[in-house]
Amino acid sequence: MRIYAYCLHTFGPGGPGDWITDSPPFQFLIYGILSYFFAWAVKAVNNPTKGKRIRLIYTLSCFILPATYFADLINFEQRYRWNLDFLIFTILPQLIVLSFWVFRLWLLLILQVIIRKLGDRWNAHGTIVASIACILILYIILKFSLPTILSHYVFL
């Protein structure tokens, strides 16, 4: 019952299917966990073009779930009457909020890559220590930021 109450309070009503499309904290949790694996990939790549491709994939994947929520907000009538006021006062602020949300995810990934690169100095022991440190720091960040404004993007 305690985990159910926590999920209801943090992610909102519904289940995982509803949370994927409607809950910014749940999406932040998903991307936080995915950033752990992307940090491994970014650190392991030696070829700059492959590294650029991995970072592009991470950026695009960070936009997928929030973009579905964003596209759902624009109703049918407003799709066909695009005027300058609608673009400036509705769409532009929402895109700025969305970009700040992705920026927070990038900071999370950069922190994990830095920890992994510091762990390379001590070979296998450093890799194990860096992995444990990344998991603990990711847990602390997600535990702190899921209930706060850091994981939310609030559209107008």
N, C-alpha and C positions, 0 to 999 in steps of 0.2 A: 504494500500500500504506500510505503514511503517513496519508492521510486516512481510510482504512478503520480503521486502528488507533485513531486519535483518536475517530472516531464510535463504535467498539465500546467504548472506555474511557469516553467521556463519556455516551453515550445508552443503552448496554447492547446486548444481543444483539438480532438481528432487523433489520428494515429500517424505512423510514419509516412503513409501516402499523402496525407494532408500537410504534414510538416515539410515535406520536400518542396511542395509548391508554394506554401503560404507562410512558413516560419523562418524569418531571417536568422534567429539563433540556431536553429537546426541546420540550416545551410552553412552557417559559420562553423559549426561542429564538423560537418562533413568535409569542408575545405580545410579545416585545421588538421584533421586526420590525414587527408590527402597530401597536405604540405610536407608531412613527415616522409612520405615516399618520394615526392618530387625533390626533396632536399638530397636524398641519396642519389637520385639521377643527375641532378645539377652538379653535385660534387664529383661524381664519378666520370663525367664526360670530359675528355681532353680536347676534342675537336671543337673549335669555336662555332662552326656552322651547326653542328648537332646541338651544342649548348644553347644556341640562339633558338633553334627549333623547339627544344624542350621548354624553354622559358615562354615562347609564344603559345605552346600548347597549354601551359599552366595558366597564362593570362586569359586565353579564350575559355578554358574550363571554369575559371573564376566568374566569368560573365554569364554562363549558361543558365543556372537556376535563378539568379536575380533578374535576368532579362526576361524570363518567362513571367515572372511576377510583374515586371514593368510593362510588358506587352498586354497583360491582362487588365491593367488599369486604364488603358486608353480604350474608351468605349467606341462603339460602331459609328456614332454620329460624328465624333471628333476626327475620325480617320479621314473623312471626306471634306472637311473644312479646315484645312491647314492654313492658318493665318499667322502672321508674325507675332501677335500677342500670345497665342497658344504656344508657339514655339519658344518664345523668350521666357514667359512666366510659368509655364508648366513643364515642358519637356527639358529645357536646359538645366533648371535646378535639380531635377530628378536624375539627370545624367551625371551631374557633379556629385550628388550624394552616392550614386552607384560607383563612381570612380574612387571616392574616398574609402568605400567599403573594400574595393579590390586592393587599394593601397595598403590597408591594414593586413590583408592576407599576404601581400608581398613582403611586408616587414616581418611577418611571422616566418616566411620561407627564408628570408635573408638571415635572420637570427639562427635558424637551424643549420644553414649552410656554413656560417661562420663557426659554429660550435663543432661541426663535423671537420672542418679544415684544421681547427686547433687540435682536434683529437688525432689527426694523422701524424703528429709529431712523435707519438709513442707507439706506433705500429698497431698490433692487434689489441693490446690493452687500451690504447687510446681510442680505437674504434668502439670497443665495448663501453668504455666510460662515456664517450661522446653520444652513443646511442641512448644510454640510460639518462644522460643529462638532457638530451632532446626530448625524450618521453616525459621526464619530470617537468621540464619547463613548459612543454606543450600542455601538459595536464594542468599546471598552475595557471597558465594564461587562459585556457578554456574555462577552467573553474571560475576564474575571476570575471572573464568578459562575457560569458553566456548570459548571466542575469542582468548585465549592465547595458548601457547604450553602445558600447564598443562593438557588439555583434549585430546591432540593428541598423537597418537602413529604413528610414521613414519617408515614404513618399507623400507629397502634398495632396 
